[in-house]
Amino acid sequence: MPFSGKTSSLMHPGGDHLLCPVMEKNEYEVMDYQNGEVTVLDSQNEEKILPLPEDSDLGMKLQDDIEVGNLCVVTTLEGPIAARETYLLEMIQSYKIQKD
């Protein structure tokens, strides 16, 4: 189940027509991380700002690696969220240190 951290699957009868959301995995190079916002560069060298709480485990580890001077690449998962209106949500799932 996307964005919930659970690995379970929903159960439905075989005749149901289920919708399968299109999820996209992206990687971005990190430029800066301040005030809970990660500034990244996409493949067209366009800047993009992604939220990441500073008090999360991932946020603290990323901040430490950036302060040391490591080049970091974040992996995001983008998919639709159905609320009052359907929109796309992109969340940082992990990061890795890029070797030169």
C-alpha positions in Angstrom: 0.0 0.0 0.0 1.7 3.2 -1.1 2.9 5.7 1.5 1.6 3.7 4.5 4.7 1.5 5.2 2.4 -1.6 5.2 3.1 -4.6 3.0 -0.4 -6.0 3.1 -2.7 -6.3 0.1 -6.4 -5.5 -0.1 -8.8 -8.4 -0.6 -11.6 -8.2 -3.2 -13.7 -10.8 -5.0 -12.4 -12.0 -8.3 -15.0 -10.2 -10.4 -14.3 -6.8 -9.1 -12.7 -4.3 -11.4 -10.0 -2.6 -9.4 -8.1 0.6 -10.2 -4.4 0.4 -10.0 -2.7 3.7 -9.4 0.3 4.5 -11.6 3.3 5.1 -9.2 6.5 6.6 -10.5 9.9 6.3 -8.8 12.3 9.3 -9.3 15.9 10.1 -8.3 17.1 13.7 -7.7 20.4 15.2 -6.7 20.2 17.2 -3.5 21.3 20.8 -3.6 20.2 22.1 -0.2 18.1 21.1 2.9 16.7 23.9 5.1 13.6 24.4 7.2 12.1 21.0 6.3 12.5 21.6 2.5 14.9 19.7 0.3 15.9 21.5 -2.9 16.8 19.1 -5.6 17.8 19.1 -9.3 15.9 16.9 -11.8 17.2 15.4 -15.0 16.6 18.6 -16.9 18.6 20.6 -14.3 15.3 22.2 -13.0 15.1 23.0 -9.3 12.3 21.4 -7.3 11.4 21.7 -3.7 10.3 18.6 -1.7 9.1 18.5 1.9 11.0 16.4 4.5 10.5 17.0 8.2 13.7 17.9 9.9 12.8 15.9 13.0 12.3 12.6 11.0 15.1 10.0 11.1 15.6 10.3 7.3 15.7 14.1 7.6 18.3 14.1 10.4 20.5 11.6 8.6 20.3 13.5 5.3 21.1 16.8 7.1 24.2 15.2 8.7 25.5 13.9 5.4 24.9 17.2 3.6 26.8 19.1 6.4 29.8 16.7 6.0 29.8 17.5 2.3 28.6 14.3 0.8 26.8 14.4 -2.6 23.3 12.9 -1.9 20.7 11.5 -4.2 17.1 11.2 -2.9 14.6 8.6 -4.2 11.0 9.7 -4.4 7.7 7.9 -5.0 5.0 9.9 -6.8 1.4 8.8 -7.1 -2.2 10.0 -7.0 -4.0 10.8 -3.7 -7.8 10.9 -3.7 -9.2 13.5 -1.3 -11.8 16.0 -2.3 -9.9 16.3 -5.5 -7.3 13.9 -6.9 -3.8 15.2 -7.1 -0.2 13.9 -7.3 1.9 13.6 -4.2 5.7 13.1 -4.3 7.4 11.9 -1.1 11.0 11.2 -0.4 11.5 7.5 0.4 15.2 7.2 0.9 18.6 8.6 -0.1 22.0 7.4 -1.0 25.5 9.0 -1.1 26.7 9.4 -4.6 30.3 8.3 -5.2 32.3 10.6 -7.4 
